[in-house]
C-alpha cells in the first residue's frame, strides 16, 4: 500500500524493459557492467573502479527532481544515466571514494511499499537490491522516509524524499525504468 501522493512520485505500473543492449560481466546475479566508452558518457562523468562512470551534481535537489535530472543527461547508444545504483558494498565504497566523503548525496534507491511496518527498497534500474549497503539501524521510519542517500563510509540512510541534498549520477548500460 503506497502512502498518499506517492503514485505521483513513481510510475510503478511501468514494467521493466528488456536490457537487450546491456553487457553484464558474467557475474551471477548482478554486478558491475562493462566500462562504457567514456566518449559516449556526458561531459563531467568520471570512470570509477567498478566499471561505470559517476558525476556528483553540485546543486542540491529533492530526490524526485534529482532522479529526473540524472535521467535526462543521456539515454541512447546503449548507455544510460540515472541516480547511482550501488548494488553492493564494493560499489558503495567506490562511490564513497569518488565523492571524497563530502556530503550525503541522493542515490537511486527508493521504498516501493511505504508502510509503517516494512520497507522494500529497489533501485531505479531494477538491479539486484539484495545487498544494499545500509548504515547501522537503517533503513528506519519506512512510513515517511522513502528515498536513499549516502550517509557514512559504512552505508546509506533513508530520508524523506523532499529533503534537499546533492546527488550522484551514474552512466552505464542500465536504463532507469521507473
Secondary structure, DSSP 8 states (H G I E B T S, - for coil): ---TTGGGT--TT------TT--B-S-SS---B----GGGS-TT-EE-TTSSEEEEEEEEE-HHHHHHHHHTT-EETTEEEEE----SHHHHHHHHHHHTT-S--EEEEEESS--SS---EEETT----TT--B-TT-S--TTT--EEEEEETTEEEEE-TTS-EEEEEEEES-----
